[in-house]
Amino acid sequence: MKVQVKRSLITVLLGASLLMMAGCGTQNVMDTYSFGNQVIHSGKSEITIALPYEMGKSPQSESNDGYPMDLYGSNSAHIMIQVQALQALPNKPLPTVDDYVKGRESEFASLAATITTEQIDLNGVPATKIMGTFPGQNRQNSISQYVFINEGVLWNITYVYPTDDQVGADISKEIQNKIYVTQKKEG
């Protein structure tokens, strides 16, 4: 009987040590979220973006500036994702990407944000990426924002997460720069 108890104890200890060595008990975003892609249409433009979960479409169809708008978003305790697509009106053209970004920079300045911008390429479409941090809701927040025009649609894609939230940072790292602009096919 004593031999059987010892064998059982040794088996349990070996099993526990194997589980610890295999990394069980540590969790990362890939264990929690099922990443995928969502296709979003606005006017004649189409994009595909990587997401940790599906976004819903807002019933709001006009921007604060009076432009026709498609607005998608999702929110969790770790990250907020928003996709805004603006279209021109017959007597009201869209702002340029530079003008739109300048407006965003002045909004960020009013929030005491620290931001940087860089020009990037999204599948052949030039875009501006805004990155930075800003205070809000008693915490520091990190932001990544992508602004570009495709097929007459001004896209503004935003990711915000609490700077000290490792899960939010990991989600952002997993989906950042994974925006694919569908190119218009000839013929």
Beta strands, then each sheet from edge to edge (+ up, - down):
strand 1: 36-42
strand 2: 45-51
strand 3: 56-57
strand 4: 69-75
strand 5: 80-87
strand 6: 114-122
strand 7: 125-136
strand 8: 139-150
strand 9: 153-162
strand 10: 179-181
sheet 1: 1+ 2- 10+
sheet 2: 3+ 4- 5+ 9- 8+ 7- 6+
end
